[in-house]
Amino acid sequence: MFENLIREEDVAWAAELMGLGPEGFAPVAGDDSRFQAMLRLDTVDFEACPGSGKTTLLVAKLAVLAMRWPHRQHGICVLSHTNAARNEIGAKLSNTAAGVALMRYPHFVGTIHSFVNEYLALPWLRSKGVWVRCVDTQIALAKRWALLPSNTRWALQQANLTESCLIYSQPDYGGGTTGRFGPLTATYQAIVAARRASSEQGYFCFDEMFIWANELLDNCPGTIPTLRRRFPLVFIDEAQDNSEVQSALLHRIFCDGDAPSRRQRFGDSNQAIYASSTQSGATTDLFPSGAVHPMPRSYRFGQDLADQVKGLGIVPQPLIGAGPPKHLGTDPKAPAIFLFDDGSVQAVLTRYGKHLLDSFDGAALEKGVFTAVAGVHELSENDRIPRAMGHYVPSYDPTCARKESAPSSFSQYLTRARFETAGNGNTERLVNATAAALLAASELAGGTHHRTARKSPHRRVVEMLNDSDARASYLALQEIVLLHQGDITPGVWAAEALDHIEAVVRHLSGAAALDGDVITFLATPQPHAFAEGETAIVARTDNLFAYPPDAPQVRIRLGSIHSVKGETHTATLVLDSFFHNHHLSELKPWLLGTKSGGSSTNRRGRQAFEGPRILGRLKLHYVAMTRPTHLLCLAMRKDAFGEGELETLTSRGWTIIDCCTLAQA
C-alpha cells in the first residue's frame, strides 16, 4: 500500500515547496537524518531536537503523500496535541492543491481530542440517547457546581476541594478526586448525581470523552479494525506531550494486536512538560520506543547556544547548532545572566530591555520576537522572592498566558488573543477569539450547539446566524474589536459593544433574557489597578512590557514557560521562580558544567539518577532555554552564587549583568 509513495526526487520538490530551497532536506556534513526521515514510511519514532524543523518536515511529507495517495476510501490520520499545532499544519498544507485534499475525506487532520470525539465518543453517546451540547471543562463544571445542594458546596469548600472534584473517571460517573469523601458518603453521592445530571444534559469535560471512547471499544470491538482500514497510516505530532490516557487509547486503536496501522510519531522526550500537575506522561506506550530515528540538527540556534543548553536535556542527545536563521541580518549574541536581590527584582525587565537595545539594531528590534518567561507565573504568596512572574512585574495577569485552561470571561478571550498576536499584526486570532467567546457565552445561556466541529469559531458563528438580524450585530462587534485591536475600554464596552454581544448571544442560545453566569461572563473589562511604586514598570493587561516606557523601541511578551512551548524567539529571558526551591538556583550545577543530563556517576562509580523534582525542573528549563535564535538570558538571585562561580560562568561564555548595582545607582 505504501511502496514508492515518496521517492528521492520528491524530497527536493517538497523542500522547495516549504521555502527551504531544493537542498533543504539534503544531507549536511554527513548528517542525512532529515533526508531519510522524508523517505521513511515504516512505523518509527522521530526523536527531534528543538528547532529541527519537525513540523515543516511532517508537512512536507504529507504534501508528497497527498500528491501520490491512490486510495479513495483509505486515508491518512494526522493527530496533533493542540489546536495551535493543528492550525499550523492545516495552514501550511493549504498552500498546495495536494495539501488541501488532506483536509477532507477520507483523511483526518486534527487534535487527538477532536479525533476521539468525532469517531468514538460522540457516536457512542448519541447511541445512548445523549445529545452532546458542549465539551468544555469550564462550562461543564459550572453547570455541575450549580446542580449541587448548597450544603454540599459548603462541605467541599471546607475540605479545600475546587470544582475539579466534579470531573469523573469512570462510566458510572464515579472516581475522580473527591478528597476525604468516599463512595459511601452523602457528599460523594451528591457529586455523582451532579456529574450524571449535567452529562445527561449534554455537558462534558474534555478528558471525560476518553471514558466514553473506551466504553465504545469495550462494547463494539469491531470499531478498531474498521478504523485501521480507514486510516492505515497515522502521524502524531508532539508525541512527548501525550498523557497516559491519550497514549493508551491511541495505542489500543492503531497498534495493539494484529494488523496495526503504520504509525510515525514526532517529538522530543527532553521537552515532555505538562500544563497541569494532575497530568502524567505515557506508561503504556512510551515515546520514543521501538525504532527510533534521531534528528539532532537544530536550525534555530548556533553551536555556542547548543553547547550551553544541551546538558539540561535529561536524555543525553547530540545537539548540533545549524542556526540561527539569516532573516534578521545579525549575529548571535553571548548569553547573559542578570543578577538581582529583593530590592532590584523589579529592575530586571528594565535592564533586559536596555540590553536588547544595546544588542540589536532597529531593524532587528522591529522584526524580532522578544519574551520573558517564568516556570511559576501565578503569584500565590508574597515571599521567597522571586516566587513568580508577579515579583518582577506586579501587574502581570497569569490568566492571559494560560493556554491550558479556557478563559473565564469575554474580555479574557480578547486579552489572550492580543497576547498571542503581539507584534505580528495577524487579526485572525482576534476574530476567532470574539466568535469563541460568543459561543461560550451562548452555551452558558443554555445554547444547544456544541464546540466539537472542525470549522473555525468565526465560520461557525456566521453560519449559525445566517441572515438573521443578529448577523449585523456580529459584524458590527467584529469591527469594534478590530478597530480597538481587542483592547476595549469600559466606556466603549458599555456604549458600543455590549448591546451587539447580547443580541448575538440571545440568538445563538435562544434565551429571551441573559442572567446569572452569563452576565458575569460578559462583565465590563476593568483596567488594572497599579500598586504603589509600580509606575516604573509598565505591563499592559495583555502582558506586554514596553521599553523605554515613554517611547517604546522593543516590546517584550511575558508568560509562563508552558505558554511559549513550541515557539521560536529572537531573545528569551528565563526568570527564576520558586517551587519548593528556586528553580534556576537548583540547576546551577548544570549551568556551571559540573552536571549534565538526568543522571551522574557517584563516588562509588555507580549511576545515580536525579529525583523527579529535579528532572521536572530540567525539562521545564530545557524547553525555556531552547526557544531563542540569537540571545539567551537568565535572571537569578545574586546570593545564589558562591565564591568563584560567577568567574566560572564568565569563562563558559556568559555575560554577567548586576542589577543590584544598577538599582542602587
Secondary structure as UniProt FT lines:
FT   TURN            3..4
FT   HELIX           8..17
FT   TURN            18..19
FT   TURN            22..25
FT   TURN            29..30
FT   HELIX           33..39
FT   STRAND          44..48
FT   TURN            50..51
FT   HELIX           54..68
FT   STRAND          76..80
FT   HELIX           83..93
FT   TURN            94..95
FT   HELIX           97..101
FT   TURN            102..103
FT   TURN            105..106
FT   STRAND          108..111
FT   HELIX           112..116
FT   HELIX           117..121
FT   HELIX           122..127
FT   TURN            128..129
FT   STRAND          134..135
FT   HELIX           137..147
FT   HELIX           150..158
FT   TURN            159..160
FT   HELIX           163..166
FT   TURN            171..172
FT   TURN            179..180
FT   TURN            183..184
FT   HELIX           186..200
FT   TURN            201..202
FT   STRAND          203..204
FT   TURN            206..207
FT   HELIX           208..219
FT   TURN            221..222
FT   HELIX           223..230
FT   STRAND          233..236
FT   HELIX           239..241
FT   HELIX           244..254
FT   STRAND          262..267
FT   HELIX           269..271
FT   TURN            277..278
FT   STRAND          292..295
FT   STRAND          297..298
FT   HELIX           303..309
FT   HELIX           310..312
FT   STRAND          320..322
FT   TURN            327..328
FT   STRAND          336..340
FT   HELIX           342..347
FT   HELIX           348..359
FT   HELIX           362..367
FT   STRAND          370..374
FT   HELIX           389..392
FT   TURN            394..395
FT   HELIX           398..401
FT   TURN            403..404
FT   HELIX           410..420
FT   TURN            421..424
FT   HELIX           428..444
FT   TURN            445..446
FT   HELIX           457..465
FT   TURN            466..467
FT   HELIX           469..483
FT   TURN            484..486
FT   HELIX           490..492
FT   HELIX           493..497
FT   HELIX           498..509
FT   HELIX           517..521
FT   TURN            532..533
FT   TURN            535..536
FT   TURN            541..542
FT   STRAND          544..547
FT   STRAND          554..560
FT   HELIX           562..564
FT   TURN            565..566
FT   STRAND          569..575
FT   HELIX           583..586
FT   HELIX           588..592
FT   TURN            597..598
FT   STRAND          599..601
FT   TURN            603..604
FT   STRAND          607..609
FT   HELIX           612..625
FT   STRAND          628..637
FT   HELIX           638..640
FT   TURN            643..644
FT   HELIX           645..651
FT   TURN            652..653
FT   STRAND          655..658
FT   HELIX           659..664
//
